[in-house]
Amino acid sequence: MRGAICIMAAAMAMPATASAEEVAVDTRSGSVGQVAIELARQTRSSIVVADPAVAARMVAPMRGRMEPEQAVRMLARKAGGRAVAVTTAAWRIEAAAPIRSAATRPSRARTASIVTVEAQAPDPIVVVASKRDLTIAELPGQVTILDGESLEAGGVGGTEKITQRVATVTSTHLGSGRNKLFIRGIADSSFTGPTQATVGQYLGDIRLSYNAPDPDLRLSDMARVEVLEGPQGTLYGAGSLGGIIRLVPNAPVLGETGGAITVGGSLTQSGAPGGDAAAMVNLPLGNSVALRANFDAATLGGYIDKPLLGRNDVNRTRILGGRAGLRAEIAPDWTIDLIGLGQSTDARDSQYAGRNARPPLTSNAQVPEGSDADYLMGQFVISGRIGEVRVRSTTGTVRQNLKERYDATVDADAPRLFSQENRTRMIAHETRIWQPETHGFGWLIGASYTHNRTVLTRSFENFVTTTASTGVRNTIDEFTLYAEASLRIRPGLTATAGGRLTYSRLGGSGEDVQPAISFAMAQARAQVTADRTTTTVLPSVAINAEVMAATTLYMRYQEGFRPGGFAIESDYVRRFQSDRTQTWEFGIKHGQPGVSPFDVAASVSYTRWRDIQADFIDNSGLPSTANIGDGRVWSASLTGGVELLAGLRLEAGATWNQSKVDQPPTELLSLVARSAAAIDMSPSGLLDATLARSMQVPNIAQFSGRMSLGWNREISDDLRLTANGWASYVGKSRLGIGPELGNPQGDYLDSGADLRIGTERYGVTLSVSNLTNSRGNRFSLGTPFGTGRDQTTPLRPRTVRVGLDARF
């Protein structure tokens, strides 16, 4: 048939009697033809896409609970077409008729049959991280959703893809597999130690780690990434003071065979070349089982030179990883998922340089440094529904190892290497039941258990002998019950309340500790490391008001906490206490990000932070952890987007933070004074310097901002051009507390651009990172033994990548 093809999505059962009752819809992103097949199976109906141009258009994922008719019409709107009912269980999606000019419209009634309000209304975006299927408008808080397609633009990357696109998310930039992430103004320690991060990172419902660094997983074949600003204590518990980052991978698609492959090569200015490859395959294993797997490999060219070793471009990083998921439909609306993933990151050497080194991008370290990070995770998930109540139960296990090497040379004639290894094992389980809002009321009840064990060991090597240094072991068992409910008080006004009850059992001990020289010392050590228990209650309340069409106001109060633990100070193991936040937030949201012609979201929050956990340098030159007192953080954020022209969209975001620490405790001042004993400074001068540098929460930039411009243009029926450019500014901050860690960092501009030209199946990409070739200073300490070295961690120099992608 001329100019048209027919794509038929056959029903799985009883196509002529599709029910008008709501069904669970969960489709992946893809062409309209592909999504129609998946949607027909889930709604038990037949869908015909009669226009080849419409069938080839790409659409975003669809998720939520809705009637079959509503789901089909939603797909038609996404496709820029319209849905025509053939029977009660059969639909035809066809191209929307063109809009006639006012001068040629025969009548008002005829116009209404061609252009309807329904065709112009954007589809609501469901926030999976809400755990209750809330839309962005219904969620009282700030949330950013990054779709998988945008994350893979310019090549598959890791966490830097998130920090580049979300102004409120920052990183310590120690290196891949070693970083801590921060959201908004809640930041603490810079190093890999015993403290739990202030940001919770999740793959599905299981956290990636408890008190280990960001594993920097490759964001390949992701449906989306969701960033929720914190605290998120009610739903996510410990370690969500700043917020949570939730990775949502694409699930296996039943009854479909498909795949994709991407390859690329890169050149770094004043550095070594690199390359990357990614592949994905989806295979049906019968009528009700499917397998989806992806594989990633990348080598990032080095750009730091070490003249004293006679080596150039030393900091090459190699990453190898993969993920596999098996989905089985065991009954209508019930599925089982098995997920396994692993990643290995090998950083051959460090990525820091001298602040005023000549030539630039050089380090005077006398030994090879670097790190090795290995990560493994497995998950077992059962999900379904009983009537209107939904059920999801997830069990997971994590194994994470990180080994870091630092130059610890004191005497230039005697090079020395310091090694630190962090081994983490975690088992976690969560089961929750919930009911989306029905007749103005929705609720959620859940329970979880987490066991985490971390062992931190240290040693010094002089290439002849190896000497063990004091380490520490931390264990925690965490039992939790939580609940949340929402009540629509009146149309457009919803109140939400919730709470979390957590019982924690903490334990630990020293590793490679020198023998006690007296019975009293042995007793003191035993008392310090004795097991202890804590019970924590985290309440939350919120009000969400729809003041006009597509505009909502909200207010919320929520708390967050992190458990304490054991840290190392020189040759001793010392306890640090738990910390806790209380946050009030007020905000406004208008429009739907990335969809509405204009959207904006703004918020202002005040956080009271008690017993802040942070780092300092002990008198052996190593990072240790202590409670630095109470603090307060004011934070404001503004994000928005506007469609300038058809296919041309401008987006921007900014965040402002102001933090202050109350008078630091006397214990902390004494610790800092001991660590700075070698500094030539009078006692009063030392006190003044310590106080001045201890009155601001570490690692918080007062201002950060981002701007991006996206352009989409159809060159022909099959050929499309997509281009994106962005720039971000990270303001000044300081590394930590005390004289040694008071060095400034930040105050730099980063930028990038990517372009793709091709069809839906094949394409060529060109991307450039660090357009201005800025050096900047992401992190102001490369090795903790760097007294007098004045170090910086520069941005990767300008890098150009060319890539090819294909789908089948």
SULNORMO-V130324 format. One line per field, one symbol per residue. phi: phi as a letter, one per 30 degrees, with the letter a starting at -180 (. if undefined). burial: b if it has 9 or more other ideal C-beta (glycine too) atoms within 8 Angstrom, else e. Layout:
BEGIN
phi=???
burial=???
END
This chain:
BEGIN
phi=.diabbcccdddahddbeddddbdcaccdlddddddddddddchbcbccdcdddddddbddbbkcadedddddddddddibbccdcbdbbbbcbdddddddddcddaddddddcccdddcddddcdcdddibhddeddddlcbbccdddddcdijdbcddddddcbddcbbdhdkeibdccbbhccbbdccdbdddddcdcbciccddacbcdddhdddchcdabcccdcdbdddbidibedkbbcccdddecdibcaaabbbabbbcdibcdbaaabbbbbbdcjdbbbcbbbbbbabcddbccbedcibchdcdbcbbaabbbbcbcdaeibbbbcbbbaabbccdadccbddcdbddhbbcdcbdcjabbbbbbbbbbcblabicccbbbbbbbbbbbbccbbdcdccedbebcccbbccbbbbbbbbbbabeebhibbbbbbbbbbcbbbbccbacbcibbbcdcebacbbbcbcbbbaabbbddaeibbcbbaabcbccccaladchddeddaddddddddddcddbbbbbcbdababbbddaeibbcbbbbacbabddlcbcbhcbcbcbddbabbbcbbabbbiceibdebbabbabbbbccchedacbcddcicdbbadcjcbbbcbbbbbaabddbeicbcbaaabbbbbacdeddeeddddddddcddddadedddddddddcccbddicddbbabbbbcbbbddbdccbcbbbbbbbbcddabdaciedcdddaiibccaaabbbblcdcbacbbbbchedhddhadacbcbdcceidhcbcdddeebcbcbbbbbb
burial=eeeeeebebebeeebeebeeeebebebbbebbbbbbbbbbbbbbbbbbbbbeebbbbebebbbeebbbbebbbbbbbbbebbbeeeeebbbbbbbbeeeeeeeebeeeebbeebeeeebeeebbbbbbbbbbbebbbebbbbbbbbbbebbbbbbbbbbebbbbbbbbbbbbebbbbbbbbbbbbbbbbbebbbbbbbbbbbbbebbbbbbbbbbbbbbbbbbbbbbbbbbbbbbbbbbbbbbbbbbbbbbbbbebebbbbbbbbbbbeebbebbbbbbbbbebeeeebbbbbbbbbbbbbbbbbbeebeeebbbbbbbebbbbbbbbbeeeebbbbbbbbbbbbbbbbbbbbbeebeeebbbbbbbebbbbbbbbbbbbbbbbbeeebbbbbbbbbbbbbbbbbbbbbeeeeebbbbbbbbbbbbbbbbbbbbbbeeeebbbbbbbbbbbbbbbbbbbbbbeeeeeebbbbbbbbbbbbebbbbbbbeeeebbbbbbbbbbbbbbbbbbbbbeeeeeeebbeebeebbeeeebebebbbbbbbbbeeeebbbbbbbbbbbbbbbbbbbbebbbbbebbbbbbbbbbbbbbbbebbebbbbbbbbbbbbbbbbbbbbbeebbbbbbbbbbbbbbbbbbbbbbbeeeebbbbbbbbbbbbbbeebbeebbebbbbbbeeeeeeeeebbebbbebbebbbbbbbbbbbbbbbbeeeeeeebbbbbbbbbbbbbbbbbbbbbbbbbbbbbbbbbbbbbbbbeeeebbbbbbbbbeebbbbbbbbbbbbbeebebbbbbbbbbbbbbbbbbe
END
